[in-house]
Amino acid sequence: MNETHNSRTSLVKGAKDIAKEAKRQAGKNFNKAVDRTSDEYSAQRSYNRFHNDGEENDSNSYGQVDRHYDNAADDEDGASSDATEGHDDEDEIYEGEYQGVPAYQDEKQRAGQMALGQLAGEAPKSCKELENERQADEEELAQQYELIMQECGHGRFQWQLFFVLGLALMSDGVEVFVVGFVLPSAETDMCVPNSGAGWLGSIVYLGMMFGAFFWGGLSDKLGRKQCLLISLSTNGFFAFLSSFVQGYSTFLFCRMLSGFGIGGAVPIVFSYFAEVLAREKRGEHLSWLCMFWMIGGIYASAMAWAIIPHYGWSFSMGSAYQFHSWRVFVVVCALPCVSAVVALTFMPESPRFFLQMGKHDEAWMVLKHIHDTNMRARGEPERVFTVNRIKIPKLLDELVELKSESGNPVLKVLSKVKAELQGIWSTFMRCFDYPIKDNTMKLAAVWFTLSFGYYGLSVWFPDVIKHLQADEYASRVKIHTSERIEDFTFNFTLENQIHRNGVFLNDRFISMKFKAVSFVNSSFLNCYFEDVSSVGSSFKNCTFVDSFFYNTDIDDSKLTNSRVVNSSFHHNKTGCQMTFDDDYSAYWVYFVNFLGTLAVLPGNIVSALLMDKIGRLSMLGGSMVLSGISCFFLWFGTSESMMIFMLCLYNGLSISAWNSLDVVTTELYPTDRRGTGFGFCNALCKLAAVLGNLIFGSLVGITKAIPILLASCVLVSGGLVGLRLPDTRVNVLM
């Protein structure tokens, strides 16, 4: 009996010990939770005005909670909590030290999320209601994000990204100028007939048009950095490859894909950079970024001036493979793109894009990196990034029909590509929804008119200068009639001459050049030709009797309606002979383009300094109207110097319109449609460039009236439409 009592007493004591231990462990767990909560919500800055009034525990909001929890559960043994047990005073975490990503847990919403964002237990909501909720969240996020960027400050990070994105924008400017500089050389080197001439300029712009729309739309799905990396890599690879291919059709294909790649640079670069700038810095620094396009033009002009005319830089591998100096120029022009790709790999994704996609933790990490980078550069490494919670918009599930996992891998890829294209098109159609439909239409009109006038006149100006030079060159031509030359050796260059009804008897043409020389109704009897180049020369209605040709480029294409009697051709030069050394205007044309691009510098500086002071719209409309008015002075352009002056004036006035249009387009579109909307506008820009090249190019040497009146009316009309756009100076990035 006593043993039974002792056993019962022992059991009761054991039960009490177990209860005490459970109580002590519960106290420890409670203290842990309190410590974690205090660390997580303690901050120096308050964003409580962004909390939802109806949700006490809304984990989508961020802020600080200035509450302290006291542990009232002291166990009988005096056990301390794990938060202080074994803690050393030297182990404390100092202010500014990385303490991990704040946990983003909205388990109630995530666990209960259904199709199209519906929460479990709630009545089904219509798509319109869900879209309205998302719109409200985006507006709240826009205000929060502005405060966050102000806390991050403007400093080293923005300047690093500025130069990286500047290289990408510089690549776009280089690509535009490469077309004009390479066009005559490539067509001559590849023996392109007149029917195929001009295709290079058009097909590159068409590639850029489709590239702008595709990459801009894809950047709203995959991210700014990733799409920009892929697009620049595409441009660099095919630009480099195009310098080595020999066939004109293959060269066109490579340049088209190169243009397709670089087409994404402009829409993504401005969207990317705008999303890491505070509102008060946005207009000015986006305008400074535009300067890199001008730098790209200067770089291309300088390289063309320094490389292309040097025929001695070329080499050949037999008669089948020729690598002339213009191909070296193409390789050099791919260097900014390659540099941009390398530098961009070290930059993070846009935090604004992460938030738009619901990636809270990734966005917080990037924002903290921006903050810490700028604070360290200021000499304030102890400054703590106080943001713990960021409002993200409700995600609407997109149901995408994909092939089964057991399907063909090719079908999977095709289904994925189809889904992405459908997503891009869906986002594009949303650019025409209220309330941004009117803005899209107005922006499209302004982009088209500005591009049509700018690129049209950019083609017309140099071609007019070339025609003026050609007319002046032709006015100095020397005409020889009914001459008779016997037993004479020509070993020097004949230039800008016309020989009619001449007779050449027993003459020798050795190591010489015919440069812009025409022989009409002339006879060559028992003549010897060796190492002869005939640039821009022809033989019309001529007769060759008992003549010998060795290592010359005189072939059927230069013998028009001519008779060849008992004459032989040996080791004729194959392919088309380059004319760099023989082009009297090569240096001058490159220098003119260099001056025209350099004239943009004052306009860039003015637009950057005044963008936030006088407003985007005033600068846009005023610049376009002034550019249109300046076109009327072209009536007085009767000399080369006057046309060069007008080219510089027009470029200097129009650049402010381009800069302000880039800023306005970036700010008018919300984040989820910014790349798509900008890409669409930039695609219209390239379409207008193609039309401008065709229309204005066909009018060169015919009339001045139509180009002048057309450009003036188009630019003034576009400027007036631009003034009707909403003012974005007070907007935040939605």
Steps between C-alpha positions, in 0.01 A plus 500: 500500500784731588669417172182583312481838676864576424450407137200728471691786666788448257265514203343826623844654552608393151187650347569829681858501369379444144246783536769737632733412212223555244420837659866601489533404133183692416647807666816466295306469175293804589812707568646392167191615313502833685866563418454417134195726477678788670805473274288466190276798555738743671602787272576868509253617236122461484293410193182436701290711265523218244342236730162368397236618745296183481785256560679503832757241392541583132840362411499684164565831677823607651594724788620492855327387814613683813374244744699318765404163633572404861530139597272437802542125502778439749538134564557357843861412431586855390590379154597776257383518143709381209525860383739580786624163612868461430512844335828689498500879504762502225265308268248779448417598144603854421281747319538475126611138505309266267235309697327308222202562276184595694268202474214564265222272620143543399406142570130571534485655156744260331341186643157615400585651161288367217478570130518868405601600852181379672537423872353186650177563683427821309232550244632482142611839371470619146808570293415869506491506881829315521658736249373799700654356815827445321490856366451632853791291622720631219417861584586436864820321401598794278484737796686260728765437238562872464570524874727196483705648216532823695637302794740311271623832366669582172864406488756245395255228397304724264821628343630147450176398331507827305827413327404136443169589338675783318716244320185315393342822370826588329477168314163605358644828374794318344266256322304784340812672368671179389226451242577824319877466516518136392231515231705629202808297589314171555298533181814573298706223661227240442418605145141590585299610194297818507183299555634374835657827610338659804363175645757507779370820656136391479547146632703613802229747600235232451697269730522775761124561466405140580771480765370806686149357521611147593768578758304786653199274553712210625669724758163539672487120534858385564667810641701800381849364558444155356337624179760772453780246537346267241424778253848653524661158467296438186612832356866448584515146363338572163677835460834326548397217266387741228853636464626162377224376268558551127159473334274804497187302589676342800631841601145641485372214714768555766442875511124446527547274804751745641241775467237272655724460804586866548136599453436414863767736635306828505171383658671283762780742590267789582251278683780342702670823601176686580408232753803570723461879498303716739246735347702818543800341324320320220467765231853635533683169513300336224599798286865455591465136400386610153847642442634151447302470177685808379829349620419191296454715190828683562678169557365352175585813300852522640568129441366521144715804434807326643453148359289472184704718260817304581492236232837368612342356815339220297623150428387215275520123494511424131232645278212344695540675836546875535519688832508871430529790740124556529478156660754609759272795568205263558701303757607814683139622514399179680732576794259727696236226489743238628613733778138564600428126524801441725420794729129420521565155645617669824183709542181382676151476357263795535345485850185664366456211258548249783225669701269503200551124467433445873863412581519686829821350639699545178388863475592566864850359447559724196368808677720431800798459265421839342466662843819350642703577186398866508546534877850350492593739220379790715709385793196394704522119514320494834173620344244220520251418225179530703252353254357168619179461304408613149151499358474277194198485270277195503610254235245387247570144396553456128376163385731388222428184306824305462576163352521201733831417661524184296469686173767572245767746628468696178126537557569617854731772374253604232221510757713713730587739217135518398398574859758779528390655171139484611600667825683777314200556274263502797712761677518703180121504468476625858693808388180599321280462808364791699653722636822478296342443159505869408858534618608205284341649190656843559841354576483288184426811293785699656753217463405442137509866395826579680671192358366556148631854488830427675607190309362631173703819521801309636508307172416802287769729645808284421363399160441863407858578603621210283301633205644847549848351510432288193373802308804700599727206407329458163541870427877447497495213250752513214372405153735371229365464147646324194843450659760258358770359727770258377777307679434663836521345849232598753625428852311768692138562599250640253220672691172673416542492124290423192670376180286508184593360159860434607752260347762325715765316294776280652446659843581342835287543816709365789439525879249781468144598589209629300301709747166630373622478141268430206611388154233552235530382137873443544733238345784307667734335246778268613492637856633337818319524840667375820409559868222743409214605730201681357294668771182661381622467142340353189561427133198575281483408131875433498706255290793289624717337233807281568512618862625313805358528856690366802386536864240770432142553617374586150220254427167481321329723759724791392497428128165639392411428135870449428673265252795279597694364200792258534566614858563292814443540874730326750479485882222753518429639847199319644228657705416862534787734566473722803506875451604634839816668381327617187185644656564872500228564761563214747682698765270797457177301542623339823613836630161654424323224694743549785420873516126434480517258792723726706249784455260299718715560811370851588139383460567203727643718773216752479230233508657326801527821700152631415298177481367527854479880496298588191331161465513206264208607284618857448840373393350231275256727318736796484789296363289339227344829393840674488643208301215531251555874464874453446423285196388810307856631504592212271381718212828687539715186497675545169849413617669229702581730792140619526362144494746390769395795716134411458570136585667602826221745586227244437672228704561739789134609511345156461698317769300665780185351351654152499614528862168629631308240299706221659425634847128553435455153349674338797283683753163466328490121501451291817771253592323190368465663155795737488729282288217400267375855449849642450585215263189568292583871471860422409383251238293777340813715510692247290207456258494876450878490442453249216227708340702819546806345334296383202303820448769758566769294325295491180471879501874571517608700197139543379342774709544682828140602551351162592762395762498842665121538517444137598753504782376835632133400505569162657722638777269790590195272504676250724609778736143624538380147577777463757373805688171316555668222700457501881774665704711233668717721718286425806442133420649212690590174327181297515 
